[in-house]
Amino acid sequence: MTLIKSISGIRGTIGGKVGDNLTPVDAVKFASAYGTFLKNNTPKEKLTVVIGRDARISGPMIHNLVVNTLIGLGINVIDLGLSTTPTVEVAVPLEKADGGIILTASHNPKQWNALKLLNEKGEFLSGAEGAKILEIAEAEAFDFSDVDNLGEITVNDAYMDIHIDEVLNLPLVDVEAVKAAKFKVVVDGVNSSGGIIIPKLLELMGVEVVKLYCEPNGHFPHNPEPLKEHLTDVSELVVKEKAHLGVVVDPDVDRLAFICEDGEMFGEEYTLVACADYVLSKTPGNTVSNMSSSRALRDVTKAHNGNYEASAVGEVNVVELMKKNNAIIGGEGNGGIIYPESHYGRDSLVGVALFLTHLANKKMSVSALRASYPEYYMSKNKIELTPQIDVDAILVAMTEKYKNEDITTIDGVKIDFATEWVHLRKSNTEPIIRIYTEAPSQEKADVLALRIIDEIKAIAGI
């Protein structure tokens, strides 16, 4: 497995050889590069960085290495311990810190870990800033502090509670309406920090919580990406418990999926659609998602007389376009809600609170709410990369093949047909090509995906 260095941070599998995987040496090297980057770009005598981690088995090891590397650079650390990605994002500006690091490989399986890097606003670094950090790491241009100028560690384990309070205080979150609805909810926390923070949030909103996989021990009971094929246990428990819905998050709690009361998926693509529908009904405005996300957000935005635009994939790209277009809500079709009223980062807590308020106001079942939205179906596929596969050549060939269709090439190749689309791109986070399709029926989406996969394999000779 190669170590992946991208706009989304530095991630890899634990163990193996230096430079090929996320080894202790690599963790120290990239933490050193990030700390050095901050020191080079922040004219302050003493810098502060906030650090939190998810519940991965490798978390404490990587955490200790990264914290002590920053201390060695003379940087003070505010250590949140077990936390979530959005919690760290909220903490950075509240602490007036100069940056933040979240130690998580998000939806990747347990053998992975990563360093996600934030700026002083608690937002992900730009591509240019990420490139600069990689340059510093490559050159090993580090200058560590002498013994009298080492950084100090401050432990603060209150931030999950602070984050919950911040969400409950949002003007569009109606805690009393949710309490009155007397919801019963099953929570799948995939044995990470979501198993602590989501039930606590729900209980404060007067929800009866049934916990599934909420022990933060890092032993993920299923693939942690919240897709239908991984969620049979929670779907069955929702039906068995006669719950109103199921809530599923990934290990670092920035992706959110709902299960309907009948055990069917609400659809992670529709997490953002439903939350946007509610927000737009109260505060009209514009929306943004990435170009691998459902057309349903565009339709709902237009219904509220707003303007929708699509960005390249990657949270930093979505945020950049949201700021440019003054979007009042946005995110990614993978269940990532970005609500600037709170902060510019994907946040499952915000998503849960907005969704339950919407559901309480609508006074309908989750399946009925889903049926009220435009019907689109997606097929999400991937091809594992090998050194022999030339992704760029494949994308050029596909662009040429479909040159008479509506094509966008700002991020891989997206081909828009009249009633369906396909998006081909190299992943930022895994050694794969992603092939996403969307159509008015699941069968059509699957057929289109299979046709495109066959065409790619013919071009690549595999």
C-alpha positions as CSV (number, residue, x, y, z in Angstrom):
1,M,0.0,0.0,0.0
2,T,1.4,3.4,-0.9
3,L,1.2,6.3,1.5
4,I,-1.4,8.7,0.0
5,K,-0.6,12.4,0.1
6,S,-3.4,14.5,-1.1
7,I,-5.7,17.5,-0.6
8,S,-7.5,15.4,2.0
9,G,-4.3,15.0,4.2
10,I,-1.8,12.2,4.6
11,R,-3.1,8.7,5.1
12,G,-1.9,5.2,4.9
13,T,-2.0,1.7,6.5
14,I,-0.3,1.0,9.8
15,G,2.9,-1.1,9.7
16,G,5.3,-1.9,6.8
17,K,8.1,0.1,5.3
18,V,8.9,3.8,5.8
19,G,7.6,5.9,2.9
20,D,5.2,3.1,1.8
21,N,2.9,3.1,4.7
22,L,1.9,5.3,7.7
23,T,4.8,4.2,9.9
24,P,5.8,6.0,13.1
25,V,8.6,7.6,11.1
26,D,6.2,9.0,8.5
27,A,3.8,10.3,11.3
28,V,6.7,12.2,12.8
29,K,7.9,13.4,9.5
30,F,4.5,14.9,8.4
31,A,3.7,16.3,11.8
32,S,7.2,18.0,11.7
33,A,6.4,19.4,8.2
34,Y,3.0,20.7,9.3
35,G,4.4,22.3,12.4
36,T,7.3,23.8,10.4
37,F,4.8,25.2,7.8
38,L,2.8,26.9,10.6
39,K,6.0,28.4,12.1
40,N,7.1,29.7,8.7
41,N,3.7,31.3,8.0
42,T,2.6,32.6,11.5
43,P,4.6,35.6,12.9
44,K,4.1,34.6,16.6
45,E,6.5,33.7,19.3
46,K,4.5,30.6,20.5
47,L,2.0,28.7,18.3
48,T,-0.9,26.5,19.5
49,V,-2.3,23.5,17.7
50,V,-5.5,21.5,18.7
51,I,-5.3,17.7,18.3
52,G,-8.0,15.1,18.5
53,R,-8.4,11.5,17.3
54,D,-11.1,8.9,16.5
55,A,-11.2,5.5,18.3
56,R,-8.9,3.6,15.9
57,I,-6.7,1.0,17.4
58,S,-3.6,2.8,16.1
59,G,-5.0,6.2,17.4
60,P,-3.1,6.4,20.8
61,M,0.3,5.5,19.1
62,I,-0.1,8.0,16.3
63,H,-1.5,10.6,18.7
64,N,1.5,10.4,21.0
65,L,4.0,10.6,18.1
66,V,2.3,13.7,16.6
67,V,1.7,15.5,19.9
68,N,5.3,15.1,21.0
69,T,6.7,16.0,17.6
70,L,4.9,19.4,17.9
71,I,6.2,19.8,21.4
72,G,9.6,19.2,20.0
73,L,9.1,22.1,17.5
74,G,8.2,24.4,20.4
75,I,4.4,24.4,19.6
76,N,1.8,24.2,22.4
77,V,-0.8,21.5,22.0
78,I,-4.4,21.5,23.2
79,D,-5.1,17.8,23.4
80,L,-8.8,16.9,23.0
81,G,-8.1,13.1,23.2
82,L,-10.9,11.0,21.8
83,S,-12.9,13.4,19.6
84,T,-14.5,13.9,16.2
85,T,-13.4,15.8,13.0
86,P,-16.1,18.5,13.4
87,T,-15.4,18.9,17.1
88,V,-11.7,19.7,16.4
89,E,-12.8,22.1,13.7
90,V,-15.1,23.9,16.2
91,A,-12.4,23.9,18.8
92,V,-9.6,25.6,16.8
93,P,-11.2,29.1,16.5
94,L,-12.7,28.9,20.0
95,E,-9.2,28.3,21.3
96,K,-7.7,31.0,19.0
97,A,-5.3,28.3,17.9
98,D,-3.1,28.5,14.9
99,G,-4.1,25.1,13.4
100,G,-5.5,21.7,14.2
101,I,-4.8,18.0,13.4
102,I,-7.4,15.3,13.4
103,L,-6.0,11.8,13.5
104,T,-8.5,9.7,11.6
105,A,-8.7,7.9,8.3
106,S,-12.4,8.8,8.2
107,H,-14.4,6.0,6.5
108,N,-11.4,3.8,5.7
109,P,-11.1,0.4,7.4
110,K,-9.3,-0.1,10.8
111,Q,-5.8,-0.7,9.3
112,W,-5.7,2.9,8.1
113,N,-5.0,6.1,9.8
114,A,-4.3,9.6,8.7
115,L,-3.4,13.2,9.6
116,K,-6.1,15.7,8.5
117,L,-4.7,19.2,8.7
118,L,-6.5,22.4,9.6
119,N,-5.8,26.1,9.4
120,E,-6.4,28.7,12.1
121,K,-10.1,28.9,11.1
122,G,-10.6,25.1,11.8
123,E,-10.9,24.5,8.0
124,F,-8.9,22.2,5.8
125,L,-5.8,23.5,4.2
126,S,-5.9,24.5,0.5
127,G,-4.2,22.4,-2.1
128,A,-1.4,24.9,-2.4
129,E,-0.8,24.8,1.4
130,G,-0.9,21.0,1.3
131,A,1.7,21.0,-1.5
132,K,4.0,23.2,0.5
133,I,3.8,20.9,3.5
134,L,4.8,17.9,1.3
135,E,7.8,19.9,0.0
136,I,8.9,20.6,3.6
137,A,8.5,16.9,4.4
138,E,10.5,15.8,1.3
139,A,13.3,18.2,2.1
140,E,13.1,17.4,5.9
141,A,13.6,21.1,6.5
142,F,12.8,20.9,10.2
143,D,14.4,23.0,13.0
144,F,13.5,21.7,16.4
145,S,13.5,23.7,19.6
146,D,16.1,23.6,22.4
147,V,15.2,22.3,25.8
148,D,14.1,25.7,27.2
149,N,11.6,26.3,24.4
150,L,9.7,23.1,24.1
151,G,5.9,23.3,23.8
152,E,3.5,22.4,26.5
153,I,0.4,20.1,26.5
154,T,-3.0,21.2,27.8
155,V,-5.5,18.4,28.0
156,N,-9.1,19.5,27.4
157,D,-11.7,16.7,27.2
158,A,-14.8,19.1,27.4
159,Y,-15.0,19.8,23.7
160,M,-17.5,17.1,22.7
161,D,-19.9,18.7,25.2
162,I,-19.1,22.2,24.0
163,H,-19.7,21.1,20.4
164,I,-23.1,19.6,21.3
165,D,-24.1,22.8,23.1
166,E,-23.1,24.8,20.0
167,V,-25.3,22.7,17.8
168,L,-28.3,22.8,20.1
169,N,-28.0,26.6,20.2
170,L,-28.3,27.0,16.4
171,P,-31.4,29.1,15.6
172,L,-32.8,26.5,13.2
173,V,-32.5,23.6,15.7
174,D,-35.8,23.3,17.5
175,V,-35.1,21.1,20.6
176,E,-38.6,21.6,22.0
177,A,-40.3,20.4,18.7
178,V,-38.0,17.3,18.7
179,K,-38.8,16.5,22.3
180,A,-42.5,16.8,21.6
181,A,-42.2,14.3,18.7
182,K,-40.9,11.6,21.1
183,F,-38.6,10.0,18.6
184,K,-37.0,6.6,19.1
185,V,-33.7,6.3,17.2
186,V,-31.2,3.5,16.7
187,V,-27.6,4.7,16.6
188,D,-24.7,2.8,14.8
189,G,-21.5,4.5,16.1
190,V,-19.2,1.9,14.3
191,N,-17.4,1.5,17.7
192,S,-15.7,5.0,17.4
193,S,-16.3,8.4,18.9
194,G,-19.7,8.8,17.2
195,G,-20.9,6.2,19.7
196,I,-20.4,8.7,22.5
197,I,-21.3,12.1,20.9
198,I,-24.4,11.2,18.8
199,P,-26.3,9.4,21.6
200,K,-25.5,12.3,24.0
201,L,-26.8,14.9,21.5
202,L,-30.0,12.9,20.9
203,E,-30.7,12.4,24.6
204,L,-30.4,16.2,25.2
205,M,-33.0,16.6,22.4
206,G,-35.4,14.2,24.3
207,V,-34.9,11.3,22.0
208,E,-35.0,7.6,23.2
209,V,-31.7,6.1,22.0
210,V,-31.0,2.5,21.2
211,K,-27.3,2.0,20.9
212,L,-25.6,-0.4,18.4
213,Y,-21.8,-0.6,18.1
214,C,-21.3,2.5,20.4
215,E,-18.2,1.2,22.3
216,P,-15.3,3.4,21.2
217,N,-12.7,0.5,21.0
218,G,-11.7,0.9,17.3
219,H,-12.9,-2.6,16.4
220,F,-15.2,-1.7,13.5
221,P,-17.9,-4.3,13.4
222,H,-18.5,-3.7,9.6
223,N,-16.9,-1.7,6.9
224,P,-17.1,1.9,8.3
225,E,-18.2,3.5,5.1
226,P,-22.0,4.1,5.6
227,L,-23.2,2.4,2.5
228,K,-26.3,0.1,2.3
229,E,-24.3,-3.2,2.0
230,H,-22.6,-2.5,5.3
231,L,-25.7,-1.5,7.3
232,T,-27.8,-4.7,7.5
233,D,-27.5,-4.9,11.4
234,V,-28.8,-1.4,12.0
235,S,-31.5,-1.7,9.4
236,E,-32.8,-4.9,11.1
237,L,-32.6,-3.3,14.6
238,V,-34.6,-0.3,13.5
239,V,-37.5,-2.6,12.5
240,K,-37.2,-4.8,15.5
241,E,-37.2,-1.9,17.9
242,K,-40.1,-0.2,16.0
243,A,-37.8,2.9,15.9
244,H,-38.7,6.1,13.9
245,L,-35.3,6.0,12.2
246,G,-31.7,4.8,12.4
247,V,-28.6,7.2,12.5
248,V,-25.3,6.0,11.2
249,V,-22.0,7.9,11.2
250,D,-18.5,7.0,10.1
251,P,-15.5,6.8,12.6
252,D,-14.7,10.5,12.7
253,V,-18.4,11.7,12.5
254,D,-18.3,13.8,9.4
255,R,-20.5,11.5,7.3
256,L,-24.1,10.8,8.1
257,A,-26.7,8.3,6.8
258,F,-30.3,7.7,7.9
259,I,-32.4,4.5,7.9
260,C,-36.1,4.7,7.4
261,E,-38.6,3.2,9.9
262,D,-39.1,0.2,7.6
263,G,-35.3,-0.6,7.6
264,E,-34.8,0.8,4.1
265,M,-31.9,3.3,3.4
266,F,-33.0,7.0,3.3
267,G,-29.9,7.2,1.0
268,E,-26.7,9.0,2.1
269,E,-27.2,11.3,-1.0
270,Y,-30.5,12.5,0.5
271,T,-29.0,13.4,3.9
272,L,-27.9,16.8,2.5
273,V,-31.0,17.1,0.3
274,A,-33.3,16.8,3.4
275,C,-31.3,19.2,5.6
276,A,-31.0,21.7,2.7
277,D,-34.8,21.5,2.1
278,Y,-35.4,22.5,5.8
279,V,-32.8,25.2,5.9
280,L,-33.9,26.7,2.5
281,S,-37.5,26.7,3.8
282,K,-36.5,29.0,6.6
283,T,-33.6,31.0,5.1
284,P,-33.7,31.1,1.3
285,G,-30.4,31.1,-0.5
286,N,-27.8,29.1,-2.6
287,T,-26.4,25.6,-2.2
288,V,-23.2,23.8,-3.3
289,S,-22.3,20.1,-3.5
290,N,-19.6,18.3,-5.4
291,M,-20.1,16.9,-8.9
292,S,-20.3,13.3,-7.6
293,S,-23.4,14.3,-5.7
294,S,-27.1,13.8,-6.6
295,R,-29.0,16.1,-8.9
296,A,-31.7,16.1,-6.2
297,L,-30.0,19.0,-4.3
298,R,-30.2,21.1,-7.5
299,D,-33.9,20.3,-7.9
300,V,-34.7,21.2,-4.2
301,T,-32.6,24.4,-4.4
302,K,-34.5,25.5,-7.5
303,A,-37.8,24.7,-5.9
304,H,-36.8,27.2,-3.1
305,N,-35.7,29.8,-5.8
306,G,-32.0,29.4,-4.9
307,N,-29.0,28.8,-7.1
308,Y,-27.1,25.5,-7.1
309,E,-23.5,24.9,-8.2
310,A,-21.2,21.9,-8.2
311,S,-17.5,21.9,-7.2
312,A,-14.7,19.5,-7.6
313,V,-14.7,16.6,-5.1
314,G,-12.9,17.4,-1.8
315,E,-14.3,19.3,1.2
316,V,-11.9,22.2,0.7
317,N,-13.3,22.6,-2.9
318,V,-16.9,22.6,-1.7
319,V,-16.1,25.2,1.0
320,E,-14.3,27.4,-1.4
321,L,-17.3,27.5,-3.8
322,M,-19.7,27.9,-0.9
323,K,-17.9,31.0,0.2
324,K,-17.7,32.4,-3.4
325,N,-21.5,31.8,-3.9
326,N,-22.6,32.7,-0.4
327,A,-24.2,29.3,0.0
328,I,-26.2,28.9,3.2
329,I,-25.8,25.1,3.2
330,G,-23.7,22.7,1.2
331,G,-21.7,19.5,1.4
332,E,-21.1,16.2,-0.2
333,G,-23.4,13.5,-1.4
334,N,-21.6,11.0,0.9
335,G,-23.7,12.3,3.8
336,G,-21.5,15.3,4.7
337,I,-23.4,18.4,5.8
338,I,-21.6,21.8,5.8
339,Y,-23.7,24.5,7.5
340,P,-21.7,27.8,7.7
341,E,-24.0,29.1,10.5
342,S,-22.1,26.6,12.6
343,H,-18.7,26.2,10.8
344,Y,-17.3,25.4,7.4
345,G,-16.8,21.6,7.9
346,R,-18.8,18.4,7.4
347,D,-20.6,17.8,10.6
348,S,-22.9,14.9,11.5
349,L,-24.1,16.5,14.7
350,V,-25.5,19.5,12.7
351,G,-27.0,17.1,10.2
352,V,-28.8,15.1,12.9
353,A,-30.2,18.2,14.7
354,L,-31.4,19.8,11.5
355,F,-32.9,16.6,10.2
356,L,-34.8,15.8,13.4
357,T,-36.2,19.3,13.5
358,H,-37.3,19.0,9.9
359,L,-38.9,15.6,10.6
360,A,-40.7,17.0,13.7
361,N,-42.0,20.0,11.8
362,K,-43.2,17.8,8.9
363,K,-45.0,15.3,11.2
364,M,-44.4,12.4,8.7
365,S,-42.4,9.2,8.7
366,V,-38.9,9.1,7.4
367,S,-39.9,7.0,4.4
368,A,-42.7,9.5,3.5
369,L,-40.2,12.3,3.7
370,R,-37.8,10.4,1.4
371,A,-40.7,9.8,-1.0
372,S,-41.4,13.6,-1.1
373,Y,-38.0,14.2,-2.9
374,P,-37.1,13.8,-6.6
375,E,-36.3,10.1,-7.4
376,Y,-32.7,9.6,-8.4
377,Y,-30.7,6.4,-7.9
378,M,-26.9,6.1,-7.8
379,S,-24.5,3.3,-8.5
380,K,-21.1,3.8,-6.7
381,N,-18.3,1.6,-8.1
382,K,-14.5,1.5,-8.1
383,I,-11.6,-0.2,-9.9
384,E,-8.5,-1.0,-7.9
385,L,-5.5,0.7,-9.3
386,T,-2.3,-1.2,-10.2
387,P,1.0,0.4,-11.4
388,Q,0.1,-0.7,-15.0
389,I,-3.1,1.4,-15.1
390,D,-2.7,4.9,-16.6
391,V,-5.6,6.8,-15.1
392,D,-4.9,10.0,-17.1
393,A,-4.9,8.1,-20.4
394,I,-8.2,6.4,-19.5
395,L,-9.8,9.8,-18.7
396,V,-8.5,11.3,-22.0
397,A,-9.9,8.3,-24.0
398,M,-13.3,8.6,-22.3
399,T,-13.5,12.3,-22.9
400,E,-12.8,11.7,-26.6
401,K,-15.3,8.9,-26.8
402,Y,-18.1,11.1,-25.3
403,K,-17.0,14.4,-26.7
404,N,-20.5,15.1,-28.1
405,E,-22.1,15.0,-24.7
406,D,-22.0,17.7,-21.9
407,I,-18.6,17.1,-20.4
408,T,-16.9,18.7,-17.3
409,T,-13.2,18.0,-16.7
410,I,-12.4,20.1,-13.6
411,D,-12.2,16.9,-11.5
412,G,-11.7,13.7,-13.6
413,V,-14.4,13.5,-16.2
414,K,-18.1,14.0,-15.7
415,I,-20.4,13.1,-18.6
416,D,-24.0,14.6,-18.3
417,F,-26.6,12.8,-20.4
418,A,-30.2,14.0,-20.7
419,T,-31.5,12.0,-17.8
420,E,-28.4,10.4,-16.2
421,W,-24.7,11.1,-15.6
422,V,-21.4,9.4,-14.9
423,H,-18.4,10.8,-13.0
424,L,-15.0,9.1,-13.3
425,R,-12.1,10.2,-11.1
426,K,-9.1,9.1,-9.2
427,S,-9.8,9.0,-5.5
428,N,-8.0,11.5,-3.2
429,T,-8.0,8.9,-0.3
430,E,-7.6,5.4,-1.8
431,P,-5.7,3.8,-4.7
432,I,-8.8,3.5,-6.9
433,I,-10.7,5.0,-9.8
434,R,-14.3,5.9,-8.6
435,I,-17.1,5.4,-11.1
436,Y,-20.3,7.1,-9.9
437,T,-23.5,7.0,-12.0
438,E,-27.0,8.5,-11.4
439,A,-30.3,7.8,-13.2
440,P,-34.1,7.8,-12.7
441,S,-34.0,4.1,-11.6
442,Q,-31.5,1.8,-9.9
443,E,-31.5,-0.5,-12.8
444,K,-30.5,2.3,-15.3
445,A,-27.8,3.5,-12.9
446,D,-26.4,0.0,-12.6
447,V,-26.5,-0.7,-16.3
448,L,-24.8,2.6,-17.1
449,A,-22.1,1.9,-14.5
450,L,-21.4,-1.6,-15.9
451,R,-21.1,-0.3,-19.4
452,I,-18.7,2.4,-18.4
453,I,-16.6,-0.1,-16.3
454,D,-16.4,-2.4,-19.3
455,E,-15.3,0.5,-21.5
456,I,-12.6,1.5,-19.0
457,K,-11.3,-2.1,-18.7
458,A,-11.1,-2.3,-22.5
459,I,-9.1,0.9,-22.7
460,A,-6.8,-0.2,-19.8
461,G,-6.4,-3.7,-21.2
462,I,-7.6,-5.4,-17.9
